[in-house]
């Protein structure tokens, strides 16, 4: 059995930044490292070519009657900039106390290595473990997984042979409380452009005789929410599912101090959907947000012009059953209908992400046709977490998004067990990223027990 920490060090040393062509060799190094490690464990490894970075598809076969798990992860990382803010070299792993520092330590190299080590331990203890295992590790997650849709179309038949997906690309509340993520919000993003006169105009010579595009844009955007915080777009909430009491009860177990949260945000009051606490709004409700706005002169001092154009960037976080294309169309149609005379409106479409929800077994809204192997995996997870961490996990929806999880569900029908391993203090995407080695140790043991229990049936 290999030393997981030493292997993680080796993994981190490969600067696998997917978005920057200057790191092409680092990407190849991380890919080759993983492929060789999985081969050493007896997996048949295929490095699937894409338009950018290969996807690793590694399989341990067996009797078709055995349960089959797909373990997902990604080997690419965010850029390490700004380098001057790192206390240790970004791609030279350094252990301080119970933490290993380095870009990708928590997202996602540490959690992925945790799951690989768990598989290695399970197979070392029982080389004939009756479990088929497939690793699906991509190299473009940090740039939006542009190659994944084509891969999914091609490999969907093989994925449909599995029973569920297992991954650790979500977080923990603290190092003693495991969270199993059951829901992820989707995304619908686009830009709105407002055009008035054919060019910028002198505000003294022409002001007061035409509609200012910035004013028109501000008026339109202001209509998209009601004073009490709801999204004011007809049909926006039509497909939002009711939140079941067990979900609210599970969230209450977190505690949550609203005053402390407001202080953390630096605000005096919350602006949430009626009937939902701030913590519930984060996880259970959709949103419509303005991410950027511009038009006219942006430099120092003043320039008295009426701008020809203005724009805003809009994003919607969506919950289960909401369709990103439908929501995007509803919002665009609403903006068109509220466009005042004297200006024209147009849109630039950005990307979408489907929302995702999986319900654990034995709940009020558990699907009656839920896969028995998936149900077994959830029950095994709850048992293993209690045994290893000393308290049961919380089953919670998350406010963020991992669009490929919903894509896998849509194309293959597979649901996911999302066992979080990174912590708020791990500094994902920021300087001095780190991974808690105590969490890694307990994570390995937990996942080993889960996989062994799923295999036993």
PyMOL commands that set and color helices and strands:
alter all, ss='L'
color gray80, all
select helices_A, chain A and resi 4-12+21-40+83-85+105-125+141-143+148-159+203-206+213-222+245-252+258-265+278-284+324-337+372-389+403-412+424-426+437-456
alter helices_A, ss='H'
color red, helices_A
select strands_A, chain A and resi 44-48+55-60+67-74+94-96+99-101+131-138+164-167+179-184+186-195+201-202+289-295+305-306+309-318+344-353+356-357+394-397+416-419+434-436
alter strands_A, ss='S'
color yellow, strands_A
deselect
rebuild
show_as cartoon
